[in-house]
């Protein structure tokens, strides 16, 4: 979903739903409108990949609006948890709505209809950078596979490679908005994506995606889609084939 310089992915299969991040608070009304337009009243699962506002700034509003089954978050040591208002509002919303919050466990399989998500990170290793606590997972639907890694950088990518819990994918949602510190050559050599999707904002101050990342991705695919260029990107799987529909064509 195009949420500017942020991250938001919606997954649905056979009536089961999952929302992965939701962007900044400023775009929460846009996210809610999009989900309602799809007829969504319940989110069976929410994955809040890590506590940065561009990923979960508006999560409290999502939890207040929809019937939420479970929120999955990374385990982060208390001393590293943010004291930011958006995170306090998130915790309050979960408490007020009696929403179950659980820590991500590597290897856990979450069934989303006839698709399944398998958590690949984080593995509990102490990280200096909050980005490297991002909840990452492989998503499988028939013979199609996807990898989503939040803002995982080289350190967390190395964890997943060491654990050998990532493999070749059809679709890779590029880590950390296409940052130079993510989508390492080592990871790409294993996942060899056929399609890459980058979530970033127009003319963002971080210069995402990095030219070096685009260059690395182009070694494996010409099919690189960016939300700042294409808007919201819809990918449909029938278990065998994939179809991709961008909101607008790249110019």
KOLRO-765518 format. One record per residue (C-alpha): residue in three letters; x, y, z. Coordinates in steps of 0.2 Angstrom, whole numbers, plus 5000, padded with zeros to 4 digits. Each point is the difference from the previous one (the first is absolute). Last residue first. Layout:
BEGIN
ALAXYZ...
END
This chain:
BEGIN
UNK503450354918UNK499549855011UNK498249964998UNK498850045014UNK499149905013UNK501149854996UNK499249834995UNK501049845002UNK499549834995UNK500849845007UNK499849824994UNK499949845009UNK499250025017UNK498650114992UNK501150155006UNK499550194999UNK501250145002UNK499350185002UNK501250155001UNK499550165007UNK500850154992UNK501149964985UNK501450135001UNK500150035019UNK499349835003UNK501549924990UNK500049854989UNK501549914994UNK499849864987UNK501750014991UNK500549865011UNK501649915007UNK501550114997UNK498750155000UNK499849985018UNK501850045004UNK500050154989UNK498450065008UNK500849985017UNK501550104995UNK498950144993UNK499250015017UNK498149995001UNK499850115010UNK500950174999UNK499750025019UNK499250174998UNK498649934990UNK499650064983UNK498549904998UNK499849875014UNK500649835002UNK499449824999UNK501049894988UNK499449854991UNK501149874992UNK499549874988UNK500949844994UNK501049995016UNK501649915001UNK499749955019UNK501849935003UNK501150124990UNK498850145005UNK500549975018UNK501850004998UNK500050154988UNK499150105014UNK498250054998UNK500350135015UNK501350135004UNK499850094984UNK498250035005UNK498649944988UNK498650055012UNK500849905014UNK499949834993UNK499449974982UNK498449914999UNK500649854991UNK498849904988UNK500349844991UNK501149935014UNK501549895001UNK500449955018UNK500050075018UNK500149895016UNK501949964998UNK500350055018UNK501650084994UNK499150094986UNK498750065012UNK501350075012UNK501050084986UNK498450094994UNK499850065018UNK501850085000UNK499950074982UNK498450105004UNK498249955004UNK498850144998UNK498549894998UNK500649844992UNK498649934989UNK500449854989UNK498849924987UNK499649834993UNK499049934986UNK499849814998UNK498449995010UNK499950165010UNK501650025012UNK500550155010UNK501750015007UNK500250115015UNK500950155008UNK499650085017UNK501250145001UNK501350005015UNK501350064988UNK499250164997UNK500250045019UNK501850024998UNK501349945013UNK499349824999UNK500049875013UNK499649834992UNK498249945003UNK499849914984UNK499150144990UNK499649934988UNK499349864989UNK498249995004UNK499049894988UNK498550064992UNK498749884992UNK498850014986UNK498449904998UNK499150115012UNK501450105009UNK500849875011UNK501350075011UNK501649895002UNK501250035014UNK501849964996UNK500750155008UNK498950065014UNK499250174999UNK499450075017UNK498250005003UNK498750145003UNK498249955002UNK498750144998UNK499050045016UNK499450164991UNK500650125014UNK501649905002UNK500450004981UNK499650184998UNK501050055015UNK501649914993UNK499850084983UNK499750175009UNK501649985009UNK500949954984UNK499450164991UNK500550115015UNK501849954999UNK500849915015UNK500949884988UNK500549825006UNK501849985001UNK500249995019UNK498549885001UNK500949874988UNK499149984984UNK498949844996UNK499350034983UNK498150044998UNK498549894995UNK498350075003UNK498649885001UNK498149994995UNK499650184996UNK498250064998UNK500450174991UNK499950185004UNK500950025017UNK501449884994UNK500350094984UNK500050175010UNK501349935012UNK501049954985UNK500250174993UNK501950025003UNK500349824996UNK501249994986UNK500650184997UNK499850025019UNK501449885004UNK499649865013UNK500449844989UNK499149884989UNK498250035006UNK499249854994UNK498150005001UNK499049844999UNK498249964998UNK499650174994UNK498150025001UNK498850124991UNK500749994983UNK498850044985UNK501450054988UNK499450185001UNK500249985019UNK501849954998UNK500450154988UNK499150125012UNK500949945015UNK501750024991UNK499550184995UNK499550055017UNK501649935007UNK501150114988UNK500450135013UNK500349875013UNK501549944990UNK500149834991UNK498949855003UNK501049855004UNK499649824994UNK498249984999UNK499349825000UNK498449934994UNK499049834999UNK498550004988UNK500849874988UNK501650094998UNK500450185005UNK501750105002UNK500150195003UNK501750085000UNK500550175007UNK501650095001UNK500650185001UNK500650144990UNK498350024991UNK498749885005UNK499849914984UNK499349835004
END
